[in-house]
Amino acid sequence: MAYTVGQVARAAGVTVRTLHHYDEIGLLSPSGRSSAGYRRYDDADLDRLQLIRYYRELGFPLDEIAAILDDPTADPSAHLRRQHELLTGRIGKLQEMVAAIEMAMEARRMNIKLTPQERFEVFGDFDPDTYEDEARERWGESDAYRESSRRTAGYSKEDWLRNKAENEDWGRRFVEVMASGAPADSPAAMALAEEHRQLITRWFYDCSYEVHTGLADMYVADERFTAYFEQIRPGMAAYVAEAIHANAISRA
């Protein structure tokens, strides 16, 4: 089959001028010409144009696309694999953007009033919104999540600063117990584990022992939470998790 430049432009959703430009720079030259000298494209040309459009959609400049398509070591399967990898990566980025937008919408719906400067003052480099979408996906239908959302929606900057101070004081005293050499199932460590559970209950939701041990498991299984504790003191994540479990067992 031979196709005119107009037919190709309409089928591919590009302009005739674009096809002329591709021909001029050697990116996509038609395989034939009519007796009158008009461009004629065949099926192989259309396949190449499809690849060009994929790479353009992914943001590649034309010279790089030409180098990729003219690579003598590449085959059609290699191009498909490459496009699949690139598109999968782009989908991931777009999903992250959508999640960020949804979090912003949720924050606005919940009437969170902290300005960016106030949020930095309260949370520093730790941004709780990083986990908001994941938390909503995991626990959005739970009573605990709804209760936490209801409470935090009304918190002022002063409330968050008070919460921060209480958590920092708890963390300081926990580090002191660790430094003393006391085991994680010692009375002092378990008392602080219980205080941690009560902090959650007072500020966010009713944190049962079952929920608390679930959080403890996440502290060591999720590298993001582990890093949060490890920056306070190396080994703290595992120590806190063990103390929480010991405290729950002691109160069963």
Sequence and secondary structure as in RCSB ss.txt:
>XXXX:A:sequence
MAYTVGQVARAAGVTVRTLHHYDEIGLLSPSGRSSAGYRRYDDADLDRLQLIRYYRELGFPLDEIAAILDDPTAD
PSAHLRRQHELLTGRIGKLQEMVAAIEMAMEARRMNIKLTPQERFEVFGDFDPDTYEDEARERWGESDAYRESSR
RTAGYSKEDWLRNKAENEDWGRRFVEVMASGAPADSPAAMALAEEHRQLITRWFYDCSYEVHTGLADMYVADERF
TAYFEQIRPGMAAYVAEAIHANAISRA
>XXXX:A:secstr
  B HHHHHHHHT  HHHHHHHHHTTSS  SEE TTS EEB HHHHHHHHHHHHHHHTT  HHHHHHHHT TT  
HHHHHHHHHHHHHHHHHHHHHHHHHHHHHHHHHHTT    HHHHHHHHTT  GGGGHHHHHHHHTTSHHHHHHHH
HHHT  HHHHHHHHHHHHHHHHHHHHHHHTT  TTSHHHHHHHHHHHHHHHHHTS   HHHHHHHHHHHHHSHHH
HHHHHTTSTTHHHHHHHHHHHHHHHT 
